[in-house]
Every structure is written in structure tokens, then in C-alpha cells.
Amino acid sequence: MVTTLTNANFEDFIAKADKPVLVDLWASWCGPCKMLSPLVDQLAEEYADKLLVGKVNVDEAADIAMAFNVNSIPTLLLFKDGELKDTSIGYVPKNALVDFVSKAF
């Protein structure tokens, strides 16, 4: 399951997570975001037992993007125990995405 994250629920979602969290920052006009989104959805399904996944539309929640100095999208943020552990910028193939989230397990 993928959770839509906003300025209102982002901090609670990260802070209360009992698993690592992958956050996808995207926009509807972004071509690479459209390519990455289905892979993030697949990962959310395949790792549902050990990973939480959220998506932030940067056009609707610019504060979140600014807080993490996001200058390019798609950007993936990987959190563990409420702390940012790693960042990935741009489109990545699924195997690289799996490697990226595996850092949190």
C-alpha cells in the first residue's frame, strides 16, 4: 500500500513508522517520475511486510521538498527509525531500487 503524504501528515507518518519508510517525491508533469512510479508501487506490494511507502506530490507539498533540499525529481528518501538514511535522485531501474531500499533492512 502506498500512502499519499502531505504537509499535514508527513512528519507523523515518518515518526510513527514501525518499519523503514521509502518516500517518492514526484510531480504529474515529470516524465521520469511517471516511469519510476509503477516500480515504487511494485516495491510497496512486494515489501509490504517490511517497508512503508509514501508519495509526495511536490506541487502540492513544496514545504517537504524544500525541507529536504530537493532540487530535482523524482527523488527517493529512505528513512529508518525516523531518520533520513539515504537519498536517490532520478529514475532508477527496479534492481537498483531494490538495492536502495535494502540498505534499511
C-alpha positions, 0 to 999 in steps of 0.5 A, a space after each residue: 500500500 502506498 500512502 499519499 503524504 502531505 504537509 499535514 501528515 508527513 512528519 507523523 507518518 515518518 515518526 510513527 513508522 514501525 518499519 523503514 519508510 521509502 518516500 517518492 517525491 514526484 510531480 504529474 508533469 515529470 516524465 521520469 517520475 511517471 516511469 519510476 512510479 509503477 516500480 515504487 508501487 511494485 516495491 510497496 506490494 512486494 515489501 509490504 511486510 517490511 517497508 512503508 511507502 509514501 508519495 509526495 506530490 511536490 506541487 502540492 507539498 513544496 514545504 517537504 521538498 524544500 525541507 529536504 533540499 530537493 532540487 530535482 525529481 523524482 527523488 527517493 528518501 529512505 528513512 529508518 527509525 525516523 531518520 533520513 538514511 539515504 537519498 536517490 535522485 532520478 529514475 532508477 531501474 527496479 534492481 537498483 531500487 531494490 538495492 536502495 531500499 535494502 540498505 534499511 533492512 
